[in-house]
Amino acid sequence: MPSSFVREKPLQGLKLTMIIGTLAFAVGGFVGVLPGQELTGLLLLAFFPVLLAVVVAGEALLAGYRLARADDPGARLTARRGYTVVRATEVVVAIAAPGLFYVLIVQIGGETSGPGAIGLLFVGIALGVAAYGAVVLRILVEYYYHRERSSVSKTTEHGGNVAK
């Protein structure tokens, strides 16, 4: 990712860095590169999405506030339908995945021991990976629109044809 994207969208850059770091630590621990960290890495994959959900919820609340204060909210939502769908998907998946995992732990976790608890951990990991995927999808869409804007601005700076 170019530094212009990180400067323009620092939260997206931070989220991507944290996801890559979490995945690297978890895989490194599970494979044995980090001694004694197998379970820690798996727990990190299952429980880090809770922090990610808080960040995504904060972003969604701020975006909702800005949308409510806009002159024409409907036009803003329909201007880039794909982006709106991706953003809504990110919010739903990133918040629902850790919420569902919490409900599973509360409902089933106290009664489960041994292999069942490990199975529950794997369900949490799957939900966490789904949340990571939704957030990474949004980051990629943000990056796409950043590249599109920067290529248009470079074209207009050099006097080229803006119509594509």
N, C-alpha and C positions, 0 to 999 in steps of 0.2 A: 504494500500500500504506500502510495506516495505521501510525503509529509504534508502536502497541501490538504489531503483528505483528513488527516489526523488534526491539523490545525482548524479546519472548518467544522469537523464533527468529532470533538475530543471524546465525548461519551461513547460513541460508536467504536472508536479506536481502543478505548479502555476496556469495553466489553469484549471485543475480539481478543485483546491481549490476555484478559483473565480466562476466557474460554480455552484459548490455546494453552495457557499455562496450566490450567486445571487438567485438561486432557493429557498433556505431556507428563505431569506429575503422577496422574492415575495410571497411565500406561507404563511409565517407568517403574512405579512401585509394583504393579501387577506382574510385569515381566521379570523383575528381580534386579533391575539396575540400581534401585534404591533399596538397600537391605532393610527388612522388617517393616516395609510400608505397604504390603499387599492390601490389608484391610483398610488402612487409612486412605489409600487411593480410591478404593471402591466406595467408601463412605463419602469421600469428597465428591465423587461423581453423582451420588444420590442426594446430598444435602446442599451443595453449592447453588443449585437452581433456586433455592429459597431466597438467597441474596439477589440473584438475578431477577427474580419475580418482583422484589421490592423496587429495584431500579427501573424495570419495565413499567410497573404500576405508576411510579413517580413520573416517568416520561409521558405515559398515557394521560395522567391527570393534567399535566402541564399542556399537552397538546389539546385536550378537551377544553381547557380554560381558554386557550388561544382561539380555538374554533368557535366557542360560544361568543367571544368578543369580536369575531370577524363580521364584516358587513354582509357577506353572502356565504354562510357556512355550507350550503348545499353545493354551490359552485366549487368551493375548495375541495369538497369530498369527491366530486365527480371529475375534477380536472385531471387527476391521475388515478384512475380507478384501480389499476394494478398495484400501485403503491398503497392505496387505502386498504385493499384486500390483504396485502402482505403485512401491513402494520397491525390490522385487526387480528390476523392470524398469530402474529408474534405475541400480542397482548393475551389472547385467549390461551394459547398453548403455554406460554411462559408462566402464567399465573395458575392455570388449571393443573399443570403437571405436578408442581410441589404440593398444591392443595390436595390433589387426589392421593399423593403419596402419604401426606399427613393423615388423611382420613383412613387409609389402609393401615397405617401404623396404629392409630387409635382403636380402630375396629377389630383388627386381626392381631396386631403385634403383641399384645399382652398375653394372648393365649397360645402363641406360636413359639416353639423352641427348636433348636438344632437346624436341620435341613429346611424346615419351613421358614425360619427367620432368614436364612441365606437366600431362599427363593424370593422372599419379600424384599430383600436388599436388591436382588437383580431386577425386580419390578421397578424399584425406585431408580435404579441406574437407567433402565429403559426410558422411564418418564423424564429423567434428567437429560438424557441424550436428545430426546424429542424437544425439550426446552432449548437446549443448545442449538439444535438445528433450526428452530424457528428464529432465534436471535441472529444466527449467522446468515440466514436467508434475508432478514431485514438489512443487515449490514451490507450484504452484497448488492441489494437493490439501492441502498443509499450510495454506495460506491459507484454503481452504474450511473445514477443520476448526477453524481459529482463529476464523473468523467465526461458525461454528455454536456454539462454546463461548461466545463473547462475547455472542451474542444470547440464549442460555439464561441466562447469568449476569445480564444486564440484566433479563430477564423476572423472575427470582427476586428481584432487588434491589427491584423496584418492586411486588412482591406480585402479579404477574400469574399467569396459568395456565401451568404448566410443561409440561403435557401438550400435545403438538402433534399 
